[in-house]
Amino acid sequence: MKSIFKTKNYKQFNLVTFNRKLNHSLVKNLVDSITKYGYFDGKPIIVDKDFNIIDGQHRFEACKEMKLPIYYTITNIDPQEAMIALNANQIAWKMIDYVRSWADSGVKCYKDLVAFDKAHSFGITNSVLIYFDSSSDKTGFQKIKDGQTFKINPHADDIVQFINACSGVPYYKSSYFIKATTRLFKIATPAQIEKIVKHIMSLPQQSTAAAYLAAFENIVNKGVQVKNRVSFNANS
């Protein structure tokens, strides 16, 4: 069994860049838990010989905030290798975890996003698409993980009204339909959107966002002369 040490010299410890970003919501929860139940010194943080924190950075931050002693043990294993091994069986964070973390940290656009999602129950990925006018691809997800702030989509309320007006079809909250809808509001006129809502019951479920856009296009162009037809190209 490795020796467990104790100190209040917080400055000797280092957070490492290759560890996951601090979850301030988790730190707060740990502070609340320690306040209620006390700190279990049998689970020390793990550091390397240079006092880089390999495991337990959230416990460290909670104890530091509460001015409690840090219980730690030292390992000789390569810090990044040890961290990968320790985190191998942990559950990966989902988008909702990052959104709630930044919201709990007081970042306004994320606080507003959480309220928006609670009000409309679209699911957090769909709410991000609508409210932030972002995307659910890896680039967009990475920006959320990093806590990047976003401008609010000026069409968000109109998109919500459109989606709710389409509630007669079973797919109206599907990710492909909502992704196509956010694109639609960038390129279609109010009259075209109204026409789509009027004929939405005739639109079968599609397998991609691009297919929904093509279906929207077909509805708008129905009965329109060729020269006046529109194109809702998903890649434009």
For each residue, the residues with C-beta under 8 A, 3 or more apart:
1:
2: 73 74 75
3: 73 74
4: 41 44 71 72 73
5: 44 71 72 73 74
6: 41 69 70 71 72
7: 12 69 70 72
8: 67 68 69 70
9: 12
10: 13 60 64 70
11:
12: 7 9 51
13: 10 47 51 52 53 60 70 72
14: 50 51 52 53
15: 19 22 52 53 57
16: 19 52 53 54 79 80 83
17:
18: 80 83
19: 15 16 53 54 57 83
20: 23 87 93
21: 145 146 147
22: 15 27 57 58 61
23: 20 26 27 58 93 97 101
24: 27 28 101 104 105
25: 28 29 100 101 104 105
26: 23 29 30 58 101
27: 22 23 24 30 31 58 61 62 65
28: 24 25 31 32 104
29: 25 26 32 33
30: 26 27 33 34 58 59 61 62
31: 27 28 34 35 62 65 66
32: 28 29 35 36
33: 29 30 36 37
34: 30 31 37 38 39 62 63 66 68
35: 31 32 66
36: 32 33
37: 33 34
38: 34
39: 34 63 68 71
40: 43
41: 4 6 44 71
42:
43: 40 56 59 71
44: 4 5 41 56 71 72 73
45: 53 55 56 57 59 60 70 71 72 73
46: 53 54 55 56 72 73 74 75 82 86
47: 13 50 51 52 53 54 72 73 74 75
48: 51 52 54 74 75 76 77 79 82
49: 74 76
50: 14 47
51: 12 13 14 47 48
52: 13 14 15 16 47 48 79
53: 13 14 15 16 19 45 46 47 56 57 60
54: 16 19 46 47 48 75 77 79 82 83 86
55: 45 46 82 83 86
56: 43 44 45 46 53 59 60 72
57: 15 19 22 45 53 60 61
58: 22 23 26 27 30 61 62
59: 30 43 45 56 62 63
60: 10 13 45 53 56 57 63 64 70
61: 22 27 30 57 58 64 65
62: 27 30 31 34 58 59 65 66
63: 34 39 59 60 66 68 69 70
64: 10 60 61 67 68 70
65: 27 31 61 62
66: 31 34 35 62 63
67: 8 64
68: 8 34 39 63 64
69: 6 7 8 63
70: 6 7 8 10 13 45 60 63 64
71: 4 5 6 39 41 43 44 45
72: 4 5 6 7 13 44 45 46 47 56
73: 2 3 4 5 44 45 46 47
74: 2 3 5 46 47 48 49
75: 2 46 47 48 54 82
76: 48 49
77: 48 54 81 82
78: 81 82
79: 16 48 52 54 82 83
80: 16 18 83 84
81: 77 78 84 85
82: 46 48 54 55 75 77 78 79 85 86
83: 16 18 19 54 55 79 80 86 87
84: 80 81 87 88
85: 81 82 88
86: 46 54 55 82 83 90
87: 20 83 84 90
88: 84 85
89:
90: 86 87
91:
92:
93: 20 23 97 98 145
94: 97 98
95: 98 99 124 125 128 141 144
96: 99 100 124
97: 23 93 94 100 101
98: 93 94 95 101 102 144 145 147
99: 95 96 102 103 110 113 114 124 128 144
100: 25 96 97 103 104 110 114
101: 23 24 25 26 97 98 104 105
102: 98 99 105 107 110 144 147
103: 99 100 106 107 110 111 113 114
104: 24 25 28 100 101
105: 24 25 101 102 110 147
106: 103 111
107: 102 103 110 111 147 149
108: 111 112 149
109: 112 113 132 149 150 151 152
110: 99 100 102 103 105 107 113 114 147
111: 103 106 107 108 114 115
112: 108 109 115 116 131 152
113: 99 103 109 110 116 117 124 127 128 131 132
114: 99 100 103 110 111 117 118
115: 111 112 118 119
116: 112 113 119 120 127 130 131 156
117: 113 114 120 121 122 123 124 127 131
118: 114 115 121
119: 115 116
120: 116 117 127 160
121: 117 118
122: 117 126 127 130 163 173 178
123: 117 126 127 173 175
124: 95 96 99 113 117 127 128
125: 95 128 129 136 175
126: 122 123 129 130 173 175 178
127: 113 116 117 120 122 123 124 130 131
128: 95 99 113 124 125 131 132 134 136 140 144
129: 125 126 132 133 134 135 136 175 178 179 182
130: 116 122 126 127 133 153 156 159 160 163 178 181 182
131: 112 113 116 117 127 128 152 153 156
132: 109 113 128 129 150 151 152 153
133: 129 130 150 151 152 153 155 156 182
134: 128 129 140 143 144 150
135: 129 139 140 179
136: 125 128 129 140 141 175 179
137: 140 141
138: 141 142
139: 135 142 143
140: 128 134 135 136 137 143 144
141: 95 136 137 138 144 145
142: 138 139 145 146
143: 134 139 140 146 148 150
144: 95 98 99 102 128 134 140 141 147 148
145: 21 93 98 141 142
146: 21 142 143
147: 21 98 102 105 107 110 144
148: 143 144
149: 107 108 109
150: 109 132 133 134 143
151: 109 132 133
152: 109 112 131 132 133 156
153: 130 131 132 133 156 159 182
154:
155: 133 158 159 182 185 186
156: 116 130 131 133 152 153 159 160
157: 160 161
158: 155 161 162 185
159: 130 153 155 156 162 163 181 182 185
160: 120 130 156 157 163 164
161: 157 158 164 165
162: 158 159 165 166 181 184 185 193 197
163: 122 130 159 160 166 167 172 173 177 178 181
164: 160 161 167 172
165: 161 162 197 200
166: 162 163 169 172 177 197 200
167: 163 164 172
168: 172 200 201
169: 166 172 200 201 203 205
170: 205
171: 174 176 177 205 206
172: 163 164 166 167 168 169 177
173: 122 123 126 163 177 178
174: 171 177 178 205
175: 123 125 126 129 136 178 179 209
176: 171 179 180 206 207 208 209 211 212
177: 163 166 171 172 173 174 180 181 206 209 212
178: 122 126 129 130 163 173 174 175 181 182
179: 129 135 136 175 176 182 183 209 212
180: 176 177 183 184 206 209 210 212 213 216 234
181: 130 159 162 163 177 178 184 185 212
182: 129 130 133 153 155 159 178 179 185 186
183: 179 180 186 187 209 213 232 234
184: 162 180 181 187 188 193 196 213 216 232
185: 155 158 159 162 181 182 188 193
186: 155 182 183
187: 183 184 232 236
188: 184 185 192 193 196 216 220 230 232
189: 192 193
190: 193 194
191: 194 195
192: 188 189 195 196 220 230
193: 162 184 185 188 189 190 196 197
194: 190 191 197 198
195: 191 192 198 199 219 220
196: 184 188 192 193 199 200 216 219 220
197: 162 165 166 193 194 200
198: 194 195
199: 195 196 202 203 219 222
200: 165 166 168 169 196 197 203 219
201: 168 169
202: 199 219
203: 169 199 200 206 212 215 216 219
204: 215
205: 169 170 171 174
206: 171 176 177 180 203 211 212 214 215
207: 176 211
208: 176 211 212
209: 175 176 177 179 180 183 212 213 234
210: 180 213 214 234 235
211: 176 206 207 208 214 215
212: 176 177 179 180 181 203 206 208 209 215 216
213: 180 183 184 209 210 216 217 232 233 234
214: 206 210 211 217 218 232 234
215: 203 204 206 211 212 218 219
216: 180 184 188 196 203 212 213 219 220 232
217: 213 214 220 221 230 231 232
218: 214 215 221 222
219: 195 196 199 200 202 203 215 216 222
220: 188 192 195 196 216 217 224 229 230 232
221: 217 218 224 229 230
222: 199 218 219
223:
224: 220 221 228 229
225: 228 229
226: 229
227:
228: 224 225
229: 220 221 224 225 226
230: 188 192 217 220 221
231: 217 236
232: 183 184 187 188 213 214 216 217 220
233: 213 236
234: 180 183 209 210 213 214
235: 210
236: 187 231 233
